[in-house]
């Protein structure tokens, strides 16, 4: 069994991720177990690369010396893309967002950023960017690696489209293909930052992923600190803004891919 796992580590990681994450859904519950990708990534790393592989991943997870520019990009580029989408939506006749969180709980924004790290990036990034991305980029070019991760990432969220407490449910299954496309765009941008920061799982994984979730909640929904944490808030997604935001993310990823000539900042070792 171990021999097969080491021969097909990516396939094993994907299967294990879905088995763990979808357990609540296919056992009669709603939604997914968000720590599936991280648990699968850590376990597969131990089985495939042992203690050395786990140490290497840990070093990437705490690699913070990447230059202040990349910290700013990871923290605020998602906000720029979201604000661009909002601006385009307004020009097309859409309403100005309520910015409820900023108006009511602006002083809690840093706290909310830290809290959202637990329910998202910590549960996923040891898998997607920690385990899968480096190995995929060893075999394929960064764009294809991003498309693979983004596609799997999007499909991974499928149970959430049946969970009344999730934003995905509000979007509806009709927009599932666009959601997957948006995840491919997000994965591509994260691959670019990951590569430009010399494989920093911290900045290119945890921080950018969290910033994307954070600004999406703060700028596009009517959530407040209390409603977001209690789960009682319904996101009230403006479908026009969400569609534009998804397309803006995809266009940004396409532009970065073109500018970098497809290598997304990857420096191959000779």
C-alpha positions in Angstrom: 0.0 0.0 0.0 2.8 2.4 1.0 4.5 1.7 -2.3 1.4 2.6 -4.3 1.0 5.8 -2.3 4.5 6.9 -3.0 4.1 6.1 -6.7 0.8 8.2 -6.9 1.1 10.7 -4.1 -1.0 13.4 -5.7 -3.9 11.0 -6.5 -3.7 9.6 -2.9 -3.8 13.1 -1.5 -6.8 14.1 -3.6 -8.8 11.0 -2.7 -8.0 11.3 1.0 -8.9 15.0 1.0 -12.4 14.2 -0.5 -13.0 11.3 1.8 -12.2 13.3 4.9 -13.8 16.6 3.8 -17.0 15.2 2.4 -17.7 12.9 5.3 -20.3 15.2 7.0 -22.1 15.5 3.6 -22.3 12.0 2.4 -23.1 10.8 5.9 -26.2 12.9 6.0 -25.0 16.2 7.3 -24.5 19.5 5.6 -21.3 21.1 4.3 -17.8 19.9 4.5 -15.1 19.4 7.1 -12.7 22.3 6.2 -9.6 20.7 7.7 -9.6 17.8 5.1 -7.0 19.2 2.7 -4.5 20.0 5.6 -4.9 16.7 7.3 -4.6 14.9 3.9 -1.6 17.0 3.0 0.2 16.4 6.3 -0.5 12.7 6.3 0.5 12.2 2.7 3.7 14.2 3.3 4.7 11.9 6.2 4.0 8.8 4.2 5.8 10.0 1.1 8.7 12.1 2.4 8.9 11.3 6.1 10.2 13.6 8.8 12.4 15.5 6.4 9.4 16.3 4.2 7.4 17.5 7.1 10.2 19.8 8.3 10.6 21.2 4.8 6.9 22.0 4.7 7.0 23.6 8.1 9.9 25.9 7.0 7.8 27.1 4.0 4.9 27.7 6.4 6.9 30.1 8.5 8.9 31.7 5.7 8.1 35.4 6.4 11.2 37.2 5.0 10.0 37.7 1.5 10.1 41.5 1.2 7.5 44.0 2.3 6.1 44.4 -1.3 4.9 40.8 -1.4 3.3 41.1 2.0 1.4 44.2 0.8 0.3 42.4 -2.4 -0.8 39.3 -0.5 -2.8 41.4 2.0 -4.3 44.0 -0.3 -4.4 42.8 -3.9 -7.6 40.8 -3.2 -9.1 44.1 -1.9 -8.1 45.9 -5.1 -9.7 43.3 -7.3 -12.9 43.3 -5.2 -13.1 47.1 -5.2 -12.5 47.1 -9.0 -15.4 44.7 -9.4 -17.6 46.9 -7.2 -16.7 50.0 -9.2 -17.6 48.2 -12.5 -20.9 47.0 -11.0 -21.8 50.5 -10.0 -21.0 51.8 -13.5 -23.3 49.1 -14.9 -26.2 50.3 -12.7 -25.6 48.3 -9.6 -26.1 49.5 -6.0 -23.3 50.7 -3.7 -22.5 48.0 -1.1 -23.6 48.6 2.4 -20.0 48.0 3.8 -21.8 47.0 7.1 -18.7 45.4 8.7 -16.6 48.5 8.1 -19.3 50.9 9.3 -20.1 49.0 12.5 -17.1 47.0 13.4 -14.1 48.6 11.7 -12.0 48.4 14.9 -12.4 44.6 14.9 -11.1 44.1 11.4 -7.6 42.9 12.5 -9.3 40.5 15.0 -11.6 39.2 12.3 -8.7 38.6 9.9 -6.9 36.4 12.5 -10.1 34.5 13.3 -10.9 33.8 9.6 -7.5 32.2 9.2 -8.7 29.3 11.4 -11.8 28.4 9.4 -10.2 28.6 6.0 -6.4 28.7 5.2 -5.3 26.6 8.2 -7.7 23.9 7.2 -6.7 23.9 3.6 -3.3 25.3 2.7 -1.0 22.6 4.1 -2.7 20.5 1.4 -3.2 22.8 -1.7 0.0 24.8 -1.6 1.8 22.9 1.0 1.7 19.4 -0.5 0.2 19.6 -4.0 1.5 22.7 -5.7 5.3 22.0 -5.3 4.8 18.4 -6.6 2.6 19.5 -9.5 5.1 22.1 -10.6 7.8 19.4 -10.7 5.9 17.7 -13.4 3.9 20.4 -15.2 4.2 24.1 -15.9 2.9 26.5 -13.2 -0.3 27.4 -15.2 -1.3 23.8 -15.7 -0.5 23.1 -12.0 -2.7 26.0 -11.0 -5.6 24.9 -13.3 -5.4 21.4 -11.7 -5.4 22.7 -8.1 -8.1 25.3 -8.9 -10.4 22.7 -10.5 -10.0 20.3 -7.6 -10.4 23.2 -5.1 -13.6 24.3 -6.8 -15.1 20.8 -6.9 -14.1 20.3 -3.3 -16.6 23.0 -2.3 -19.5 21.1 -4.0 -21.2 20.0 -0.8 -21.5 23.7 0.2 -23.9 24.3 -2.6 -26.4 22.2 -0.7 -25.6 23.8 2.7 -28.2 26.6 3.5 -25.6 28.2 5.8 -23.0 28.7 3.1 -22.6 31.5 0.5 -22.4 28.8 -2.2 -26.0 27.8 -1.5 -27.1 31.3 -2.1 -25.3 31.4 -5.5 -26.9 28.1 -6.6 -25.7 25.2 -8.6 -26.2 27.1 -11.9 -23.1 29.1 -11.0 -21.0 26.1 -10.0 -19.0 26.1 -13.3 -18.2 29.9 -12.8 -17.2 29.2 -9.2 -14.7 26.6 -10.4 -13.4 29.0 -13.0 -13.0 31.6 -10.2 -11.1 29.1 -8.1 -8.8 28.4 -11.0 -8.1 32.2 -11.2 -7.5 32.4 -7.5 -5.2 29.4 -7.6 -3.2 31.0 -10.4 -2.7 34.2 -8.6 -1.6 32.3 -5.5 0.8 30.2 -7.5 2.4 33.5 -8.8 2.8 34.9 -5.3 4.0 31.5 -3.9 6.7 31.3 -6.6 7.7 35.0 -6.3 8.2 34.5 -2.5 10.5 31.5 -3.1 7.8 29.0 -2.0 6.5 30.9 1.1 3.5 28.9 2.1 2.9 31.6 4.7 2.5 34.5 2.3 1.5 32.8 -1.0 -0.8 30.4 0.8 -2.2 31.3 4.2 -2.1 35.1 3.9 -3.4 35.5 0.4 -6.1 32.9 0.8 -7.2 34.6 4.0 -7.1 38.0 2.5 -9.3 36.8 -0.4 -11.9 35.4 2.1 -11.6 38.4 4.4 -12.1 41.1 1.8 -14.9 39.2 0.1 -16.8 39.1 3.4 -16.0 42.6 4.4 -16.7 44.3 1.1 -19.3 42.2 -0.6 -21.6 41.0 2.2 -23.7 42.5 5.0 -21.9 40.6 7.7 -20.8 42.0 11.0 -18.4 40.6 13.5 -21.2 39.0 15.6 -23.2 37.6 12.7 -20.1 36.2 10.9 -18.9 34.4 14.0 -22.3 33.1 15.1 -23.1 31.8 11.6 -26.5 33.5 11.8 -25.7 35.9 9.0 -27.0 35.2 5.5 -24.5 36.7 3.2 -27.0 38.4 0.9 -24.7 38.1 -2.0 -25.3 40.6 -4.8 -25.2 38.2 -7.8 -24.1 40.9 -10.2 -21.2 41.9 -8.0 -20.1 38.3 -7.4 -20.1 37.5 -11.1 -18.1 40.6 -11.9 -15.7 39.9 -9.0 -15.2 36.3 -10.3 -14.5 37.5 -13.8 -12.1 40.2 -12.6 -10.1 37.6 -10.7 -9.9 35.3 -13.7 -8.8 38.2 -15.9 -6.2 39.3 -13.4 -4.8 35.7 -13.3 -4.8 35.6 -17.1 -2.9 38.9 -17.3 -0.3 37.7 -14.8 0.1 34.5 -16.7 0.7 36.4 -20.0 3.1 38.9 -18.4 5.2 36.1 -16.8 5.0 34.1 -20.0 3.4 31.2 -18.2 6.0 30.6 -15.6 4.2 32.6 -12.9 7.5 33.5 -11.2 8.8 30.0 -11.0 12.6 29.7 -11.1 13.6 26.2 -12.2 16.6 24.7 -10.5 19.3 23.7 -13.0 
